[in-house]
Every structure is written in structure tokens, then in C-alpha cells.
Amino acid sequence: KLEFENMPDDFRITISVGVTEYQASEEIQEAINRADTALYRAKLNGRDKVEYEPM
């Protein structure tokens, strides 16, 4: 938890993250697409989440 000085009491920051694995033998865009899929799933599942998309 981070504390921000001089901010309103109701000031909030949330984050959603999409995670995957990357192998050097694949195109980077494939890994980016998987991470993007996981990110949107995290947002749909209530935000403030980390979601993993397997290879």
C-alpha cells in the first residue's frame, strides 16, 4: 500500500494485470496477445486483479 500526501481521503488507484510466459521460439506478438487476453479477463472479473493466460 502506498501513501500519497495531500490527496483526498477517497483518492484510490487500482491496477489490473495480465500475465503470460514467453518462449524465444515464438513471435513476441503471440505472447502480447495472451497477456492482453488475461488483462481484459482481469478487468471483467472485477478489476484490481492479476490474471494468467497459459501458453
PyMOL Python script that loads the backbone (N, CA, C, O; Angstrom):
from pymol import cmd

cmd.read_pdbstr("""\
ATOM      1  N   LYS A   1       0.849  -1.169   0.000  1.00  0.00           N
ATOM      2  CA  LYS A   1       0.000   0.000   0.000  1.00  0.00           C
ATOM      3  C   LYS A   1       0.894   1.232   0.000  1.00  0.00           C
ATOM      4  O   LYS A   1       1.832   1.336   0.790  1.00  0.00           O
ATOM      5  N   LEU A   2       0.589   2.156  -0.894  1.00  0.00           N
ATOM      6  CA  LEU A   2       1.329   3.405  -0.977  1.00  0.00           C
ATOM      7  C   LEU A   2       0.515   4.532  -0.364  1.00  0.00           C
ATOM      8  O   LEU A   2      -0.708   4.577  -0.500  1.00  0.00           O
ATOM      9  N   GLU A   3       1.185   5.415   0.293  1.00  0.00           N
ATOM     10  CA  GLU A   3       0.536   6.592   0.863  1.00  0.00           C
ATOM     11  C   GLU A   3       0.884   7.800   0.000  1.00  0.00           C
ATOM     12  O   GLU A   3       2.049   8.017  -0.331  1.00  0.00           O
ATOM     13  N   PHE A   4      -0.129   8.587  -0.364  1.00  0.00           N
ATOM     14  CA  PHE A   4       0.062   9.799  -1.146  1.00  0.00           C
ATOM     15  C   PHE A   4      -0.276  10.995  -0.271  1.00  0.00           C
ATOM     16  O   PHE A   4      -1.365  11.071   0.298  1.00  0.00           O
ATOM     17  N   GLU A   5       0.652  11.919  -0.167  1.00  0.00           N
ATOM     18  CA  GLU A   5       0.417  13.111   0.636  1.00  0.00           C
ATOM     19  C   GLU A   5      -0.446  14.101  -0.135  1.00  0.00           C
ATOM     20  O   GLU A   5      -0.403  14.157  -1.364  1.00  0.00           O
ATOM     21  N   ASN A   6      -1.220  14.873   0.598  1.00  0.00           N
ATOM     22  CA  ASN A   6      -2.029  15.959   0.036  1.00  0.00           C
ATOM     23  C   ASN A   6      -3.054  15.481  -0.990  1.00  0.00           C
ATOM     24  O   ASN A   6      -3.369  16.202  -1.936  1.00  0.00           O
ATOM     25  N   MET A   7      -3.565  14.287  -0.808  1.00  0.00           N
ATOM     26  CA  MET A   7      -4.601  13.765  -1.696  1.00  0.00           C
ATOM     27  C   MET A   7      -5.886  13.597  -0.884  1.00  0.00           C
ATOM     28  O   MET A   7      -5.834  13.372   0.325  1.00  0.00           O
ATOM     29  N   PRO A   8      -7.033  13.707  -1.547  1.00  0.00           N
ATOM     30  CA  PRO A   8      -8.296  13.498  -0.828  1.00  0.00           C
ATOM     31  C   PRO A   8      -8.348  12.098  -0.216  1.00  0.00           C
ATOM     32  O   PRO A   8      -7.719  11.168  -0.722  1.00  0.00           O
ATOM     33  N   ASP A   9      -9.090  11.959   0.861  1.00  0.00           N
ATOM     34  CA  ASP A   9      -9.204  10.667   1.543  1.00  0.00           C
ATOM     35  C   ASP A   9      -9.774   9.581   0.644  1.00  0.00           C
ATOM     36  O   ASP A   9      -9.454   8.405   0.815  1.00  0.00           O
ATOM     37  N   ASP A  10     -10.615   9.961  -0.312  1.00  0.00           N
ATOM     38  CA  ASP A  10     -11.230   8.963  -1.183  1.00  0.00           C
ATOM     39  C   ASP A  10     -10.432   8.718  -2.467  1.00  0.00           C
ATOM     40  O   ASP A  10     -10.938   8.077  -3.388  1.00  0.00           O
ATOM     41  N   PHE A  11      -9.214   9.210  -2.541  1.00  0.00           N
ATOM     42  CA  PHE A  11      -8.347   9.006  -3.704  1.00  0.00           C
ATOM     43  C   PHE A  11      -7.891   7.553  -3.734  1.00  0.00           C
ATOM     44  O   PHE A  11      -7.326   7.051  -2.762  1.00  0.00           O
ATOM     45  N   ARG A  12      -8.146   6.869  -4.876  1.00  0.00           N
ATOM     46  CA  ARG A  12      -7.769   5.458  -4.998  1.00  0.00           C
ATOM     47  C   ARG A  12      -7.169   5.194  -6.365  1.00  0.00           C
ATOM     48  O   ARG A  12      -7.583   5.781  -7.365  1.00  0.00           O
ATOM     49  N   ILE A  13      -6.211   4.322  -6.396  1.00  0.00           N
ATOM     50  CA  ILE A  13      -5.645   3.826  -7.644  1.00  0.00           C
ATOM     51  C   ILE A  13      -5.793   2.314  -7.608  1.00  0.00           C
ATOM     52  O   ILE A  13      -5.478   1.677  -6.602  1.00  0.00           O
ATOM     53  N   THR A  14      -6.270   1.741  -8.704  1.00  0.00           N
ATOM     54  CA  THR A  14      -6.356   0.290  -8.804  1.00  0.00           C
ATOM     55  C   THR A  14      -5.563  -0.152 -10.026  1.00  0.00           C
ATOM     56  O   THR A  14      -5.243   0.655 -10.899  1.00  0.00           O
ATOM     57  N   ILE A  15      -5.252  -1.435 -10.076  1.00  0.00           N
ATOM     58  CA  ILE A  15      -4.491  -1.957 -11.208  1.00  0.00           C
ATOM     59  C   ILE A  15      -4.988  -3.358 -11.553  1.00  0.00           C
ATOM     60  O   ILE A  15      -5.287  -4.172 -10.679  1.00  0.00           O
ATOM     61  N   SER A  16      -5.065  -3.604 -12.837  1.00  0.00           N
ATOM     62  CA  SER A  16      -5.353  -4.940 -13.351  1.00  0.00           C
ATOM     63  C   SER A  16      -4.166  -5.350 -14.205  1.00  0.00           C
ATOM     64  O   SER A  16      -3.618  -4.534 -14.947  1.00  0.00           O
ATOM     65  N   VAL A  17      -3.763  -6.622 -14.101  1.00  0.00           N
ATOM     66  CA  VAL A  17      -2.557  -7.091 -14.788  1.00  0.00           C
ATOM     67  C   VAL A  17      -2.857  -8.396 -15.508  1.00  0.00           C
ATOM     68  O   VAL A  17      -3.535  -9.275 -14.976  1.00  0.00           O
ATOM     69  N   GLY A  18      -2.346  -8.507 -16.717  1.00  0.00           N
ATOM     70  CA  GLY A  18      -2.404  -9.751 -17.474  1.00  0.00           C
ATOM     71  C   GLY A  18      -1.009 -10.327 -17.600  1.00  0.00           C
ATOM     72  O   GLY A  18      -0.080  -9.628 -18.007  1.00  0.00           O
ATOM     73  N   VAL A  19      -0.853 -11.604 -17.253  1.00  0.00           N
ATOM     74  CA  VAL A  19       0.464 -12.243 -17.209  1.00  0.00           C
ATOM     75  C   VAL A  19       0.463 -13.488 -18.086  1.00  0.00           C
ATOM     76  O   VAL A  19      -0.528 -14.217 -18.145  1.00  0.00           O
ATOM     77  N   THR A  20       1.580 -13.725 -18.767  1.00  0.00           N
ATOM     78  CA  THR A  20       1.775 -14.945 -19.530  1.00  0.00           C
ATOM     79  C   THR A  20       3.259 -15.266 -19.552  1.00  0.00           C
ATOM     80  O   THR A  20       4.066 -14.546 -18.964  1.00  0.00           O
ATOM     81  N   GLU A  21       3.612 -16.333 -20.221  1.00  0.00           N
ATOM     82  CA  GLU A  21       5.014 -16.700 -20.403  1.00  0.00           C
ATOM     83  C   GLU A  21       5.399 -16.459 -21.853  1.00  0.00           C
ATOM     84  O   GLU A  21       4.549 -16.466 -22.743  1.00  0.00           O
ATOM     85  N   TYR A  22       6.676 -16.250 -22.078  1.00  0.00           N
ATOM     86  CA  TYR A  22       7.195 -16.044 -23.428  1.00  0.00           C
ATOM     87  C   TYR A  22       8.338 -17.014 -23.670  1.00  0.00           C
ATOM     88  O   TYR A  22       9.225 -17.168 -22.830  1.00  0.00           O
ATOM     89  N   GLN A  23       8.309 -17.667 -24.822  1.00  0.00           N
ATOM     90  CA  GLN A  23       9.420 -18.528 -25.228  1.00  0.00           C
ATOM     91  C   GLN A  23      10.075 -17.899 -26.450  1.00  0.00           C
ATOM     92  O   GLN A  23       9.390 -17.396 -27.341  1.00  0.00           O
ATOM     93  N   ALA A  24      11.385 -17.930 -26.488  1.00  0.00           N
ATOM     94  CA  ALA A  24      12.131 -17.296 -27.576  1.00  0.00           C
ATOM     95  C   ALA A  24      11.763 -17.856 -28.943  1.00  0.00           C
ATOM     96  O   ALA A  24      11.977 -17.192 -29.958  1.00  0.00           O
ATOM     97  N   SER A  25      11.220 -19.056 -28.987  1.00  0.00           N
ATOM     98  CA  SER A  25      10.879 -19.681 -30.263  1.00  0.00           C
ATOM     99  C   SER A  25       9.562 -19.162 -30.857  1.00  0.00           C
ATOM    100  O   SER A  25       9.215 -19.525 -31.981  1.00  0.00           O
ATOM    101  N   GLU A  26       8.834 -18.330 -30.130  1.00  0.00           N
ATOM    102  CA  GLU A  26       7.561 -17.825 -30.639  1.00  0.00           C
ATOM    103  C   GLU A  26       7.672 -16.345 -31.004  1.00  0.00           C
ATOM    104  O   GLU A  26       8.597 -15.651 -30.579  1.00  0.00           O
ATOM    105  N   GLU A  27       6.725 -15.886 -31.786  1.00  0.00           N
ATOM    106  CA  GLU A  27       6.650 -14.467 -32.110  1.00  0.00           C
ATOM    107  C   GLU A  27       6.222 -13.705 -30.860  1.00  0.00           C
ATOM    108  O   GLU A  27       5.328 -14.148 -30.139  1.00  0.00           O
ATOM    109  N   ILE A  28       6.850 -12.572 -30.602  1.00  0.00           N
ATOM    110  CA  ILE A  28       6.527 -11.783 -29.414  1.00  0.00           C
ATOM    111  C   ILE A  28       5.053 -11.372 -29.403  1.00  0.00           C
ATOM    112  O   ILE A  28       4.443 -11.268 -28.339  1.00  0.00           O
ATOM    113  N   GLN A  29       4.492 -11.142 -30.574  1.00  0.00           N
ATOM    114  CA  GLN A  29       3.092 -10.716 -30.646  1.00  0.00           C
ATOM    115  C   GLN A  29       2.151 -11.778 -30.076  1.00  0.00           C
ATOM    116  O   GLN A  29       1.098 -11.441 -29.535  1.00  0.00           O
ATOM    117  N   GLU A  30       2.518 -13.046 -30.192  1.00  0.00           N
ATOM    118  CA  GLU A  30       1.693 -14.113 -29.607  1.00  0.00           C
ATOM    119  C   GLU A  30       1.623 -13.967 -28.090  1.00  0.00           C
ATOM    120  O   GLU A  30       0.551 -14.102 -27.500  1.00  0.00           O
ATOM    121  N   ALA A  31       2.754 -13.694 -27.464  1.00  0.00           N
ATOM    122  CA  ALA A  31       2.786 -13.514 -26.010  1.00  0.00           C
ATOM    123  C   ALA A  31       2.031 -12.245 -25.608  1.00  0.00           C
ATOM    124  O   ALA A  31       1.318 -12.235 -24.604  1.00  0.00           O
ATOM    125  N   ILE A  32       2.187 -11.189 -26.383  1.00  0.00           N
ATOM    126  CA  ILE A  32       1.466  -9.947 -26.091  1.00  0.00           C
ATOM    127  C   ILE A  32      -0.039 -10.180 -26.175  1.00  0.00           C
ATOM    128  O   ILE A  32      -0.789  -9.690 -25.331  1.00  0.00           O
ATOM    129  N   ASN A  33      -0.479 -10.913 -27.172  1.00  0.00           N
ATOM    130  CA  ASN A  33      -1.911 -11.206 -27.310  1.00  0.00           C
ATOM    131  C   ASN A  33      -2.439 -12.001 -26.119  1.00  0.00           C
ATOM    132  O   ASN A  33      -3.543 -11.736 -25.643  1.00  0.00           O
ATOM    133  N   ARG A  34      -1.662 -12.973 -25.631  1.00  0.00           N
ATOM    134  CA  ARG A  34      -2.091 -13.744 -24.455  1.00  0.00           C
ATOM    135  C   ARG A  34      -2.175 -12.849 -23.224  1.00  0.00           C
ATOM    136  O   ARG A  34      -3.135 -12.930 -22.457  1.00  0.00           O
ATOM    137  N   ALA A  35      -1.174 -12.002 -23.038  1.00  0.00           N
ATOM    138  CA  ALA A  35      -1.186 -11.091 -21.890  1.00  0.00           C
ATOM    139  C   ALA A  35      -2.375 -10.136 -21.975  1.00  0.00           C
ATOM    140  O   ALA A  35      -2.997  -9.824 -20.960  1.00  0.00           O
ATOM    141  N   ASP A  36      -2.686  -9.677 -23.174  1.00  0.00           N
ATOM    142  CA  ASP A  36      -3.823  -8.787 -23.384  1.00  0.00           C
ATOM    143  C   ASP A  36      -5.135  -9.498 -23.052  1.00  0.00           C
ATOM    144  O   ASP A  36      -6.024  -8.912 -22.435  1.00  0.00           O
ATOM    145  N   THR A  37      -5.251 -10.750 -23.460  1.00  0.00           N
ATOM    146  CA  THR A  37      -6.434 -11.547 -23.127  1.00  0.00           C
ATOM    147  C   THR A  37      -6.590 -11.649 -21.612  1.00  0.00           C
ATOM    148  O   THR A  37      -7.688 -11.481 -21.081  1.00  0.00           O
ATOM    149  N   ALA A  38      -5.489 -11.923 -20.925  1.00  0.00           N
ATOM    150  CA  ALA A  38      -5.527 -12.033 -19.465  1.00  0.00           C
ATOM    151  C   ALA A  38      -5.883 -10.694 -18.824  1.00  0.00           C
ATOM    152  O   ALA A  38      -6.624 -10.657 -17.842  1.00  0.00           O
ATOM    153  N   LEU A  39      -5.367  -9.604 -19.365  1.00  0.00           N
ATOM    154  CA  LEU A  39      -5.669  -8.274 -18.828  1.00  0.00           C
ATOM    155  C   LEU A  39      -7.165  -7.984 -18.905  1.00  0.00           C
ATOM    156  O   LEU A  39      -7.761  -7.544 -17.922  1.00  0.00           O
ATOM    157  N   TYR A  40      -7.765  -8.224 -20.048  1.00  0.00           N
ATOM    158  CA  TYR A  40      -9.194  -7.948 -20.183  1.00  0.00           C
ATOM    159  C   TYR A  40     -10.030  -8.876 -19.313  1.00  0.00           C
ATOM    160  O   TYR A  40     -11.085  -8.471 -18.825  1.00  0.00           O
ATOM    161  N   ARG A  41      -9.583 -10.107 -19.109  1.00  0.00           N
ATOM    162  CA  ARG A  41     -10.279 -11.014 -18.194  1.00  0.00           C
ATOM    163  C   ARG A  41     -10.210 -10.461 -16.766  1.00  0.00           C
ATOM    164  O   ARG A  41     -11.193 -10.526 -16.028  1.00  0.00           O
ATOM    165  N   ALA A  42      -9.053  -9.920 -16.378  1.00  0.00           N
ATOM    166  CA  ALA A  42      -8.912  -9.327 -15.042  1.00  0.00           C
ATOM    167  C   ALA A  42      -9.881  -8.161 -14.866  1.00  0.00           C
ATOM    168  O   ALA A  42     -10.507  -8.025 -13.816  1.00  0.00           O
ATOM    169  N   LYS A  43     -10.002  -7.336 -15.876  1.00  0.00           N
ATOM    170  CA  LYS A  43     -10.931  -6.204 -15.792  1.00  0.00           C
ATOM    171  C   LYS A  43     -12.381  -6.682 -15.697  1.00  0.00           C
ATOM    172  O   LYS A  43     -13.171  -6.135 -14.928  1.00  0.00           O
ATOM    173  N   LEU A  44     -12.721  -7.696 -16.477  1.00  0.00           N
ATOM    174  CA  LEU A  44     -14.089  -8.217 -16.450  1.00  0.00           C
ATOM    175  C   LEU A  44     -14.420  -8.906 -15.132  1.00  0.00           C
ATOM    176  O   LEU A  44     -15.584  -8.945 -14.731  1.00  0.00           O
ATOM    177  N   ASN A  45     -13.412  -9.450 -14.455  1.00  0.00           N
ATOM    178  CA  ASN A  45     -13.623 -10.178 -13.200  1.00  0.00           C
ATOM    179  C   ASN A  45     -13.601  -9.275 -11.979  1.00  0.00           C
ATOM    180  O   ASN A  45     -13.472  -9.767 -10.858  1.00  0.00           O
ATOM    181  N   GLY A  46     -13.720  -7.992 -12.164  1.00  0.00           N
ATOM    182  CA  GLY A  46     -13.859  -7.100 -11.025  1.00  0.00           C
ATOM    183  C   GLY A  46     -12.724  -6.128 -10.834  1.00  0.00           C
ATOM    184  O   GLY A  46     -12.696  -5.412  -9.834  1.00  0.00           O
ATOM    185  N   ARG A  47     -11.803  -6.079 -11.740  1.00  0.00           N
ATOM    186  CA  ARG A  47     -10.664  -5.158 -11.662  1.00  0.00           C
ATOM    187  C   ARG A  47      -9.817  -5.447 -10.427  1.00  0.00           C
ATOM    188  O   ARG A  47     -10.157  -6.291  -9.599  1.00  0.00           O
ATOM    189  N   ASP A  48      -8.712  -4.726 -10.329  1.00  0.00           N
ATOM    190  CA  ASP A  48      -7.807  -4.890  -9.187  1.00  0.00           C
ATOM    191  C   ASP A  48      -7.379  -6.348  -9.034  1.00  0.00           C
ATOM    192  O   ASP A  48      -7.312  -6.875  -7.923  1.00  0.00           O
ATOM    193  N   LYS A  49      -7.089  -6.992 -10.166  1.00  0.00           N
ATOM    194  CA  LYS A  49      -6.755  -8.418 -10.178  1.00  0.00           C
ATOM    195  C   LYS A  49      -5.545  -8.680 -11.056  1.00  0.00           C
ATOM    196  O   LYS A  49      -5.159  -7.852 -11.881  1.00  0.00           O
ATOM    197  N   VAL A  50      -4.956  -9.850 -10.859  1.00  0.00           N
ATOM    198  CA  VAL A  50      -3.915 -10.374 -11.744  1.00  0.00           C
ATOM    199  C   VAL A  50      -4.453 -11.669 -12.331  1.00  0.00           C
ATOM    200  O   VAL A  50      -4.892 -12.557 -11.599  1.00  0.00           O
ATOM    201  N   GLU A  51      -4.418 -11.774 -13.658  1.00  0.00           N
ATOM    202  CA  GLU A  51      -4.878 -12.981 -14.348  1.00  0.00           C
ATOM    203  C   GLU A  51      -3.735 -13.542 -15.181  1.00  0.00           C
ATOM    204  O   GLU A  51      -2.938 -12.793 -15.746  1.00  0.00           O
ATOM    205  N   TYR A  52      -3.664 -14.865 -15.251  1.00  0.00           N
ATOM    206  CA  TYR A  52      -2.632 -15.572 -16.005  1.00  0.00           C
ATOM    207  C   TYR A  52      -3.259 -16.261 -17.206  1.00  0.00           C
ATOM    208  O   TYR A  52      -4.302 -16.904 -17.085  1.00  0.00           O
ATOM    209  N   GLU A  53      -2.626 -16.128 -18.360  1.00  0.00           N
ATOM    210  CA  GLU A  53      -3.049 -16.830 -19.575  1.00  0.00           C
ATOM    211  C   GLU A  53      -1.944 -17.803 -19.956  1.00  0.00           C
ATOM    212  O   GLU A  53      -0.848 -17.375 -20.320  1.00  0.00           O
ATOM    213  N   PRO A  54      -2.210 -19.114 -19.880  1.00  0.00           N
ATOM    214  CA  PRO A  54      -1.166 -20.092 -20.212  1.00  0.00           C
ATOM    215  C   PRO A  54      -0.843 -20.088 -21.704  1.00  0.00           C
ATOM    216  O   PRO A  54      -1.583 -19.543 -22.522  1.00  0.00           O
ATOM    217  N   MET A  55       0.270 -20.705 -22.022  1.00  0.00           N
ATOM    218  CA  MET A  55       0.701 -20.791 -23.415  1.00  0.00           C
ATOM    219  C   MET A  55      -0.181 -21.740 -24.184  1.00  0.00           C
ATOM    220  O   MET A  55       0.027 -21.944 -25.380  1.00  0.00           O
TER     221      MET A  55
END
""", "prot")
cmd.dss("prot")
cmd.show_as("cartoon", "prot")
cmd.util.cbc("prot")
cmd.orient("prot")
